[in-house]
Amino acid sequence: MSRLTLVAFFLFALATVGNPRSARAAESYDNCTGFITSLPAVITAPGTWCMNQDLNTAISDGYAIEIASDKVTVDCNSHLIDGTSAGLGTRTYGVFAHGESPTVRHCHIRGFFAGVYIGDSGSIKFSYDTIEDNRLDGNTSIGIASYDGIAFIQRNEVFNTGNSTVPTDSIFGIVTIAPTDIIGNTVSGVTARSGTGYSGVQVYGIIVEGGLVGAPGPPGSVKDNRVRGLTPAGTGNAIGILFSSANRFVLAGNDVVLNGAGSQASSMGLYCIADSKGRVLDNVIAGFDTGIVNCGNAGNNDISP
């Protein structure tokens, strides 16, 4: 092999290793039931529905992609769903699901009121929701929400959530109900806007609300997540990870860092609002007014101002 050929081969190999998202976008479409080719889109049949191109929409209300059937997987193959042209006053959801056991994976979702929202507005089912390997950035109120049943939320990147001009008292990176597993996610930048009708706007990195009564399976865990850059507005507080279920749970191996150099008054790193049945272990918490509130401390938690 000539020296020129060796150099070309080396450069090609280096580019392939250094750009894993491009490699993933080029994966096989053999398992796709069909393709999402324009927005807004409604999926009414089960199966794996794929994207093979970036898509955008200017709608300011409704859903860019609506999952209206049970057992649907949306696989974006790392392509972009873009709603930024609707502005900070958007009320549009990027991917909204009200069928049972949806999966959303490999999506880059930007510029919606909520990036991914799974739930049926009052009807909670024993569904199994999977949200994994997505990138969500610039969504204005919620990065990821699952209110449908048992959730598996893993390996997502949730960046720069907030600044909605729609009146709201809370901004969320990830919000769900118990039982749930939230593992290996990054939530960076959750920012509230003043002057939207509330004297204070809360910001949450990750919140697990009250659980399903009689739900099968374990209560779940919040493990190995990174939460940073929380900025409330007015009298609102910043909370890194909140668990409000009375079920037993585990908060372990999380890195939770508040925005800025000083502590925000009344801010909390890990907050167990119901009781201390759960265990917190091996967490690193920095910059909060209070590091751990009402949680069962199992030790080895590093708390610094």
N, C-alpha and C positions, 0 to 999 in steps of 0.2 A: 504493500500500500504506500503510495507517495506521501511526502510530507504535507502537501496541500490537501490531500484527501483526509489525512489524519486530523488536521486542524479543523476541517469542515465537520467531520464526525464528532469531534470533541465539542465544538460550539453547538451543534444540534442537541447532543446529549445534555449539555449544561442548560440549554433553554428549556428542555423538556422537564428536567428535575426542578428547575426554579419556577416553573409555572404550573403548579398542580391543578389549578382551576381550569385552565385551558384543556389539560389532559382529560379532566373529568367531564367537561362539556362535550368532548368528542366520543363519549362512551356509546355503546350500542343502543339502538332504539328498538331492538327486537321484541322487548316485552311490553311495548306501548300498545294500549287498546286504540288510542287515537291521539290527535294533536290539538293543542290550543293554539290557534293561529291569529286570533284577534281578541280585543277586549272592548266591552265586557263580555264574559263568557259564562254560561251556565252548564254544569255537568250533571246529567240526569241518568247516567248509567254507570254501574260499577266497573272497576278496572283501573288500569294505570294510564293516566292522561298526561302527556308529555309536552314540553316546549322544545322547539329547535331553533328559536330566534328570540331576540329581545322584543318586548311588547310594551306599549304605553297607552295611557288613557287620560283624558282630561275631565272625566266625570267628577262632580264634586259631592255626590251622594250615591249610596248604593254599594255595589260590590264589583271589583274588577274581575275576580273569579269566584263564582258561587258553586259550592259542592252541595247538590240537592239530592244525592243518592247515597245509600249505604255502601261501605267498603270501597271507597274511592281513594286512590293514590294520585296526588299531583306531584310530578317529578319535573322540575324546571331545567334539569341538566345545567345548572349554574347560570341560566339566562335571567335577564332582568325583567321585572314587572314594575313599571315606573308610573307613579301618579303625581309627580312633583308639579306638573303644570296646573293642578287645581289649587295650589297655594296652601298656606298655613291654616286657612279656614275650611279645608276639606273635611267632609264627613264620610268619605269612602273607605271601605275596608279592602285591603289587598286581596287576601284569600279568606273567604267566609264559608264555614261548613256547618250544616245542620243535619247531615246524615250521620249514621252510626259508624264509628271506627274509621275515621279518615286518617290519611297520612299526607303530610306535606314535607317534601324534602328537596334539597339542592336548589332552592329558590333564592334569588336576590330580589328583595322587595323594598321599594323605596317610595317615600312621599305620601303615605296614606294615614288616615286617622288611626287605624290599627293595621299592623302588618299582616298578622295571622290571627284570626278570631274563630274559635270553634265553640259553638254553643247554640242553644235552641230557644233562647229568650223565655225561660220559665219552665222548660221541660228537661229535667236532668235524667239522663239515661245511663245504664251500665255499659257505656261505650269505652273503647280503648283507642285513645287518640295518640298519634305519633307525630312529633314535630322535630325534625332532625336535619343537621347539616345545612342550615339556611343562614343567609346573611340578610339582616334587616337594618337599614340605616335611613335616618331622616324621616321616620314616621312620627307623627305629631302628638300622639297621646298614648298609644300602647304599641309595644313591640310585638309581643306574643301573648295571647290570652286563650285559655282552655277552660271552659265551664261545662263541659259535656259529660265527663265521667272520669275514668282513670287515664292519666296522661303520662306519656313518656316524652320528655323534652330534653334533648341532648345535642351537644356539640353545635349550638347555634351562636352566631355573632350578632349582638343587638347593639347597634351604635347610634348615638346622637338622637335619642327619642325625646320629643317634647316640643315646646314653643307653639302649641296649638292656640289659635285665636278663638276656638270654640269654648264656651264657658265650661269649665270642669274643675273639680276640687282635688284631683289626683292625676299623676302621670306615672305610668308603669313600664318598666323594662319587660318583665315577665310576670304574669298573674295567672293563677290557676286555683283549683280546689283540690283538697285531699280526697282519696289517696293519689299520690303522684310521685314520680321520680324526675328530678331536675338535675342533670349531671353534665359537667364539663362545658358549661356555657360561659360566654363573656358578655357582660352587660356594661357598656362604657358610655357614659354621658346620658343622664336623665335630667331634663331641665324644664322647670315650670316657667310660665309667663305671668307677670303681674297684670292687673287690670282686666281680668276676664270675668268679673262679677263675684269673685270671692276674695276675702281679706287675706286668705292664705291658701296656697296650693301645695299639697304633699307630693313628695317624690319617693318612689320605691324602686329599688333594684330588682328584687324578687319578692313576691308575696304569694303565700299559699293560704287560701281562705278556708272556712269551715268545711269539713268533709261530708261525703255521702253517707247517710245512715244505712248500715247493713251492706255496705259495698264489699265485694269480694276482694281478696288479695291483701297484701301488706299495706300499712298506712303510707309508706314511702320514705323518701330521703331527698335531701338537697345537698349534693356533694360536688366538690372539686370545681366550683364556679368562681369566676372573677367578677367582682362588682366594683365599679369606681366611677367617680365624677358625678355626684348627686348634688343638684342645685335646686332647692325649693324656692318659693316666692312668698313674700309677705310674712305672715305668721305661720306658714307651713313648715313642716319638719321633713328631715331626710332620714329614711330608714333603709338600711342596706338589705337585710333579709328579714321578712316578717312571716311568722307561722301562727295562724289564728285557729287552727284545728285543735280539738281536744284529744285527737288520736295520738298514739305514740309515733315518734318520728326520729330521724337522725339529721343533724346539720354537721357536716364534717368536711374538713379540708378546703374550706372556702376562704378566698382572699377578698376582704371587703374594705375599701378605702374611700373616705369622703373626699369631696372636691376641696381644693385649696389647702393652705398651710395650717390654718387654725380650725378649731372645733366649732361646728355649727350648734348653737344653743338648742337643747332638747333633741338632738339627733341621736339615733340608736343604731348600733351595728347589727346585732342579732336580737330580735324581739319576739318572744313567745307570748302572745297576748292571752291565750286561754289558760294554760297552766304549765307546769314544768315536767310533764311526763316524758317529754323527749330528751334526747341527749345531744350536747354540742361538744365536739372534739376536734382538736388540731386545726382550728380556724385562726387566721391572721386578721386582726381588726385594727384599723388605724384612722385617727382623726375625728372620731365620734365623741359626743359629749358623754355618752354611756356606751360601753362596749357590748355587754350582754345584759339583757333585761328578762327576768322571769323564766329563763331556760335552765334545764338541768345540766350543770357544767361537769362534763366528764373528764376535763383536764386538758393540759397542753394547748390552751388557747393563748395566743400572743396578742395582748391588747396594749396599744400605745396611743398617746394623745395626738 
